[in-house]
Each structure stands twice: as C-alpha cells, then as structure tokens.
Amino acid sequence: MINEDRMIKEFSELVAIDSPSYGEREITDVLKAKLRELGFEVAEDGAAKKIGGTAGNIHAFLPGETEAEPILLLGHTDTVGPARGKRAVLHGDGRITSAGDTVLGGDDLCAVVEILEAVRHLREEGLPHRPVEVVFMAAEEVFGKGAKAYDYEALPIKSKEVYCLDLAGHVGSAALRAPTMIGWKAVLKGKAAHAGFAPETGVNAILAASRAVAKLAPGWVGDDTTMNVGTVSGGIANNVVPETCVVTGEVRSLDDAKARRIIADIRAAFEGNAGDAALDFTTEEHLIAYDVPEGAPVVRRFVRACGKLGLPGELTYTLGGSDNNILALHGITGIVLSCGMREVHSTGEYTEADDLVRGAELVAALLTDAE
C-alpha cells in the first residue's frame, strides 16, 4: 500500500519551498538529498550558467533487480507565479489547494512526490524493479529552457523510453501527441508627426498593424491547431501619430508543417498591409511536435499498468508543451502522463490526495512491468 499520509506530508514540504523558474536552488538541493536517501546515484549538470538560473537539472540513476531496460521518469522543479510563499492546504474531502494567493505548485510537484513515493514503496517492500532513471529539469515553464540546456554528454540518459509526468487531469490518461509552438513578433515602424497640426506627414504604425491583424483569424484552425494575437502595443501620446507598433502572438499545432504554413501566412498578412511602414517580422521556435504511435512499447506498458490498477488508460493529445518535446528530439520516445494536477497556472490550482496515491501506484506498476 502506498503511504498516503507520508505523501501528503512530503508534498506539503515541497510546496513550501519557493521554486520559481530560474530560482530552483533550494528545491534542487532538497530533491538531490531525497534521491540519494533512496539509493540513487545523483548528479547536477551545469545548465544553471547557460540559462542564467540558480540551479541545473538533476539526473539520478538507480540500478534494478531485473534485466529489463531502464525507464526514465521525467518531471520539473520550477513553478509559475505567483509562487512566493506557497502553502498547501488539505481539506476534509482530500482536496489540496494553495492558500488562495499563490499557485499550489502541483505543476509539477504532484509528479515529483509520485515518483519519490513509488520508488520508496518498491524499496521498502523489496519488490524487484527495472533500472530507474529520474531527471528533474529546471526552467520547464519557460519553454523547456532547462531541458534545452541539459548536458547530454556529461550526464548521458541511458533510457530509450520516458514517462513525463506533466499533464493535468485525473491519473490514468496519457498524451501521445504534443504540438509545435512558435511565437511571432511584428514590429512596424512608421513616422511620427503632430496629430493636430500635420497628421498627413506621418505614417501611422498602429493603423498599419490593425490592417494586418484584421486579416488574421485567431482561434482554432481546424481541430489540431490554434493561432493567437496576444499583445498589441504602440504610440506615446494622443497628439502624436504613432511611429511604432509591436504585435505578438503564437501558433500551436500538432502538425509541424501546418504550424509553419500559418506562420508564413501571418508574415504575409503583415507584409501585404504594412503600407509605408517598415516591417520587422521575427519568430521564435519554442517546441517541435511529436507523435507516438499507440503500438509503441512505452504506450502498451502504460495501458497494461492502468488495466492492473483499474485506471481508464485513456490515450489523448495535448496542445501544451513539456520537456518531453525536447527529449523527443534526442531520440527518446515518451508520453506525458496525467499526475492529478488541475487548474494549473492559476491560484485556483489543486490536486487530490487520492490522485497522488494513484499516481504513485501507476509509477510503481510501470517500474515493475516485466516487458
């Protein structure tokens, strides 16, 4: 039996540690100590210097008692804001929330405690398990900056398959597909002029931008893609023809080629409607889409484990990214598992004690699966 009381206590302990992106030093030290107590060989890479953070990525390895290939369990150490002074509040119905003025941090501390408790349970019960590899990445919430800076040469990942515990919802579902995410920025440069005395001598950058935006259709583009115009800023005063306007947005698509076609269409809309304003259009590639087939061993093992535990074993997709996107580029096949976190990235974030227990049971079942 998974020790629920111990899990809740450990979850509350970790929640109380401030760990915003780029500021994960304290929680990284705590997790390294906990992993060592469980018998893992633990190391930290030098990603902190590369990303300007206080801590790097944690790599840990625990030999197994079976000849099966190792499995990588993946989580992250950072949380989104507001994240200072977090506190876990346990309610009578088993729901765990923050105090209401911060996020809870279940994204991704639900994953962290489920991984730790699963291994702790197997060790205490003397249950044979396959080799276990654990990586807790820093700065995941800023488009996987820690994973992108991971030192794959100094701390090579042994596993060919990964379970990334970073999906919202009740335990028992897994995302096999995740999107390409590309941010875009259009800077239009016109000409300033006095709006009251000589407006005809100016070039209105906001007007040029508005013509372009009017040609776009934010929202769903089919059933696998979204496009958004996120911010518009420009002008300095009501009596000045605005010289500059900046428009930003993003595209997410499960189809990488489609995402790039839409980016090209957005660029064309700005180029065709800039008029006399100069245009600087740039993009930033955050993540690349992946698609794991249902017949892949990493998926079949998940479905078997869910069947043994009476979990739904739902196979789905997500339009959110994770560190799994980055590992896929390094030839590691993985899926993203729900770990009981809900209403993430808000002060209404919560989890449930039952989900934490089920998450630990699922991880334990994956580690003891013989195939």
N, C-alpha and C positions, 0 to 999 in steps of 0.2 A: 504494500500500500504506500502511495505517495504521502509524505508528511505535509498535510495542508497547513497546519499551524506554523511549521518551520518556513514554508514557502512564503506565507503572508508576512512573517517577521522579516525575512530576507528582502522581500520586495519593498517593504516599508523602509528598511535600512538604506537600500539603494536609491529609492525615490528621494530621500532626504539629502542626497549628495547633489549639489549643483553640477550640471554637466552640459552646458550649452555647447553648440558647435564651436570648435577651436579652444574650448576650455574644459577638456575632459581629464586633466591630470589626476585629480583625486580619485575619481571613479576607476580610472585605469589602474592605479596602484592597488585599490581595493580588490578589483577583479583578478589581477595577477596573483595576489596573495590567495584568494579563494581557489583559483585553479591549481595552484601549487599544493594546497592542502588536499586536493582531490587526487594528487599524484601526477598531474600534467607536467610535462616539460614546457616551460613558458618563456617567451621572448617578446620584446617590443621592437618594432622597426623604427627607422629614422624619418617617418613621414611627417612628424611634427615640424621639422625645419622646412620641409618642402611646401607645406600648406600654411605655415605661419600659425600653428596651433601650439598647445602646451603638451600634447601627448600624441604618440603614434598609434599604430594598430597593434593589437595583441594577437600573437599566434601561439597556440597551445596544442600539444600532441600527447595522447595517452595510448600506449600500446594496448592491444586487445588480446583476448584469450582464444579467438577463433582465427581461421586463416582467411576470412573474408577481407575484401578490400576496405580501406578506411573510408569513412564518410565525414564530410565537412559540415559542421553546424555553424551557421553564419548569423551574426547579429551586429548591432552597433551601439556605441557608448554615448552618443550625443542625443540631445533632445532639442526640440524647437522652443521658442519663447512663447509666453513669459515663463521662464524656467528658474528664476531665482527664488529660493525659499520654498521649494516644493514640499508638500507633506501629504502622505497617504492617509485617507480616512476610510476605515472599514465600517460599513453599515450592517444593520442586523440581517438584511437579506443576502449578504455575501457580496454586495457590490462594493467596489473600492474606487473612490473618487479622490480628486485633489480637494483642497480646502475651498476651491472656487475662484481663487485669484491667480492661479498658475495652471499650466498643463500638469497632468499627472506624471507623465514620463513613461507610461506603459508602452509607448513607442520609443525605445524598443526594450524596456526593462522587463516586460512580460516575457519576451524571448530569452533574455539573459537568465532570469530565475528558472525558467522551464528547462533550459539547457543544464544549468548547475544542479538543479534538484534531480533531474533524470540520471545524470552521471553519479551523483551522490547515492541515489537509491540503488543503482546497479552495484556500486562498490559495497555498500552496506549489506546487501543481500547476497553478495558473492555470485551474482549472475554473470555468466560469460557473455562478452560483448565483442563486437568488431573493434578494430582500432578507431579511435575518435580524434578528429581534428576540429579544433574550435578557433574561429577567428572573430574577434570583436573589432570592427572597423571604427575609426574616428571620422567625424565630419561627414556622416552619411547624409544628413538632412540638407546639405548644400551640394546636391547633385553628386554625391559619392566622391567628394574630394579625397577622403582618406583612402578609399579603395583604389582610386586612380594613382595615388602616390605610394601604394603598397610596394614594398621591396620584394619582388618575386624571386630575386636572385639570392639575397641574403637569407630569406625565410621562405624557401620554396614550399608550395602547397602540394602535399602528397596525394590528396584525394582527387578522383576524377568526377565525383558527384557531390553536389551540395544541396542542403536544405537551408534556405534562407528564411528565418522566422521573422517576417516583417510585413504581414498582411492583416488588415483589420477584419473583425468578424469572429464568430464562434469557431473554436478549434474544430478542424475536420474538413477544411476546404484548402485548396491549393491553386495558385495561379501558374499556368503553364506558359502564358504569353505575357509580355510586357512591352511597352512602347518605345519607339524612338521619340526623344524630346529635344526640340530645337527652339531656342529663344531667338527672337529677331528684334532689331532696333533700327528705326528710320530717323535720321536727323536731317531736317530740311532747313536750309539756310537761305533766307530771303534778303531783304534790305530794309533797314529801319528808316522811318520817316515820321514827321509830326502828323498825327492823325487828324488834327484840326486845321492845320494850315496847308499841308501839301501831301495828302494821302496818296495822290496819284504818282508820286515819285518813289514810293516804297513798294516792296514786294512782300506780301503778307504770307509768312510761312505757315501760320495756323490755317489759313484758307487753303493753301496747297495741300496740307496734311489732311484736312477734312474731305477734300475731293477724293483723295486716295482711300481713306477709311470708308467712305460711303460706297466704294466699290467692293468692299470686303463683306463677308457673311460669317461673322463669328458664331461659334456654337458647334454642333455636330456636323461633320462632313461624312455622311454615311454612318455606319454603325461601329466603325473601328477607329475613328479619328475625331479630334477636336482641334479647333483653332480659336485663339482668343486675342483680342486687342486689350491689353492690360492697363497701360498708362498713357496719358497724353499730357504733355507739359510744354508751356511756351509763353512768350510775352513777358513784358516787365511793367507795363502800365497801360491804363485805358486810353491814354492820349498818344500812344506810340504804336505805329504799325509794327507788328511783331516780326523781328528778324529771324528768330529761331523757334522751331517746334520739334519736340522729340516724342516719338510714338514707339511703344514697345509692346511685345506680345509673345506668344508661343504657339507651337504646333506639337500635338502629341498624336502618334499613330502607331497601331500595331503593324502597319506596313511601312517599312523604312522608305521605300521608293515613293510611296504616296506622300509621306511627310515632306520629302524633298521637292516633289512637284508643287505642293501647296506653298512652300516657301518661295519657290520660283514665281508662282502666281502673285504672291504678296509683293515681292520685289517689283514685278511688272506693273502692279497697280500704282505703286509709288512713282516709278519711273515715268509712267504714262500720264500722271496727273500732277507732277511737280511744277509744271509750267516754267516760270522764270526762276524758281527757287532751285538751288543746288541740292542734290541728294547724296547722303552717305548712308548706305544700307549695309548693315552687318548682321551676321548670325553667330550663334554660339551653340555648338553641338553638345548637349548635356549627356544624353544616353542613347544607346543604339538598341533597337528592338531585338527580341529573341523569341523563339517559338519551339517549345519542347514537345515532341510527339507523345501521344498517350501511351504508346507501346514502349517508351524508354524505360530502362530498369529503375531509374530514380522515381518514376511515376508509379510503376507497378508495385514497388515496395511500399510507397505511401498508401496506395489503395489497400494492400494486404493488411498493413498496420491498422488502418481505420476499421477494416472489417473485423479484426480481432477485438477492437475496443468498442465496437458498436457506434462508431462515428460515421457521419454521412459520406466522407470520401469524395466530396464534390470537387470536380475539376473545372476551373474557370479561368478568367484572364483578368488583368488589371491595367488600367491606364495610368497607374502610378509607377514610378521607378524605384529601384532599390540597388544595393550593391551587387545583387545577382546579375544585373545588366553588365556590370564591369567584369565580373568573373567569367561570364559567358564569352567575352572577347578573348579570354586567356584559355579557352578550350575546356572549361569546367562546366559540365551540364548540371543545371539545377532548377528547382522550382521554389516558389515562395509560399510558405505556409502561414495560414492564419494562426495567430497566437493569443487571441482573446482581447486584444486592444480594440476600443471603439471610440468614435467621435474624436479621433486623434487630431492634433494640431489645433486644439481649442481648449478653453478652460472647462468645458463640459466633458473632457476625456474621462473614460472609466474602463474598468475591467471587472471581472467577477472571479471570486475565489475558485469556483468550480472550473472555470476555463483554465486557470493557472494549473490546476491539478491535471485536467485532461491534456493540456499541452505537455506537461512533464511525462505523462503516461505515453503520449504519442512519440516523443523523442526517445524514450526508453524502448518502445516497441521497434522503432526504426533501427536502433543500435543493436538490438538482439535478433533482428531478422537475418536468417542464415544466407539468403540469396543476394 
